[in-house]
Amino acid sequence: MADLRWRQELVERDGEGAAVAIRGRRQAGKSRLVEQYCVEAALPRLYFQASRGVGTAESLELFMAALRASDLPGAAALPSAGPRTWLEAFELLALAVPEDRVSVVVIDEIPWLFQQDSRLEGYLQTAWDRLLKRKPVLLLLVGSDIHMMEAFIGYDRPFYGRADPMVVKPLNPADTAELTGLGGVDALDAYLITGGFPALCRTWGDGSNALDFFAEQCRRATSPLFTIGEQMLDSEFPQPDQTRKVFSAIGSGERTFGNIAAHAGRGPHEPIKSGSLGPILNRLHDKHAIAFDQPLATRPGNGGKLYRVADSYLRLYLAMLAGAHEEVKRDRHAHALQMIKRRWESWRGRAIEPVVREALARASASDEFPWPEAVEVGGWWPRSFDPEVDLVGADRGPVARKIFYTGSIKWLGTPFDRHDLNSLRKSARSVPGASEDESGTVVVSRSGVADGVVADLVWGPEDVLAAWE
C-alpha cells in the first residue's frame, strides 16, 4: 500500500503519469490491495477486470462499459461509437482522464488481454507515450501469470522501461501467525495449510489447531479450503493436458525426474519421454508454479533435482485436499477427515523443510547467528537417497566454497534424541566439504531435544517464526 501511495505522490509532484506492473500468484491479495488503495485514495478511477476466454471484440465492449460507468471526469462525454482496436480504446481512455488532478486506472488480469490480442502491448506503449503519460494518471497493470508479467516489462518488449515492477507475495509465516492469532507450531501449520493466502487465513477459527481447522472445513463442500485450490488449478491449467498431469504428479509427492515421468505418463510402462518432460518442467518453473532443490556441497552431486509445487497450499490440495473434497461432496465428511489425518503428519514433515531452510538463510543476517556467511541453505543427497541430510549451510550454491554446518529437521511429536543425533553425524560425513572439526551441527525440532543432545544450534517452532519478525 505504501508503494502505491508513494507513486501517487510522485504523480502529484511531477504532473505526469506513472505505470506499475503488479504481479503475484492467484489469491496472494493483489486485487484486494489495489481495491483498498483505490477506496482510500478517493481519486477518480477506472477499474477494469479482464475476462478469460472471450474475444477481443467482447473485451473492448466490456472495457468501454466499465469506462463509461467510471467516475473519470471525461467519461460521460465520450462519443457513442465504440473502438475497433485497443489503440482506439486507449485513446478514448485518454479523453476521459483529467488533466488537472490525479486519477487511477486499473486493468486487472491484463495477461488475459495479451492472450487475446498480440498487438495490445504495442498499442498500450503508443497510447502511453503519446497521450496517457502526459496526464497525472497512475496506471496499475495487474496480472497473476507471473512469467507473462515479467516478460511484459522485459527489455525486448514494447512497454520496457515504462512500468515499475511490483510483486505482491503471500503472507510470510509471521504475518500468518498475526492474522490467525496463533503461535509456534500452530502458526507454522496454518502457514503450510493456507500458503499464506489471506483469503484462506481469514477462514481460520480463533485458537484452532490444524486438525480442528480441517474438521471444521470438512463439514461443507463449499469451504474455501477446497474451492480455492480447485479454482486456482482451473485458472492455471484450464486444459487437462500433459502439463497439468506433470504438475499433479509433482503435487502428489513425486519429486524425481524419473518418478514424475512415470506418474504422468500413459501407464506404468509408458512414461513421458525426457525430451517432452524437460521443457514442461522448465515452463512450470518459469511460471513459478514449481520449485526445485539441488544437493548443496563443495562438489557437484549426482543426486539430481528434486521438484515440488512452489506454494504449500496447492501442494496440500493436490496431495490430499482434492481427494477429501470428493468425499465431502458425497456427504462422507468423516471419511474426508480421516483421509487428511492419515496423510497429514508425513506431509507436513516434508513440507516444513523449505520453510526451515529459508528461515535459517534469513537468520544469517542476524548478529547473534553463529555463521553469518552461511547465506545459502539447502540439503544434500546422493542418487540412492541414502543418506539424506536435511540441512546444509554454505556460502553459495549449488556448489559451495565452504560448508559451515549440517543439520537435521525432526517435525514429529517426539524430541530429537541421541539416536537422531548419531544418525545426523554419520550422514554428515558423506557431504562433500563437511568436516566434523570445522562444520557446526544444527537441530530443528518441533518437540524439542532429549537430555544429552548437544548441538551448536537448536531451534524450535518459535525460532523458525522469529526469522520473519
Order of alpha helices (4+ residues) and beta strands (2+ residues): alpha-beta-alpha-beta-alpha-alpha-beta-alpha-alpha-beta-alpha-beta-alpha-alpha-alpha-alpha-alpha-alpha-alpha-alpha-beta-beta-alpha-alpha-alpha-beta-beta-beta-alpha-beta-beta-alpha
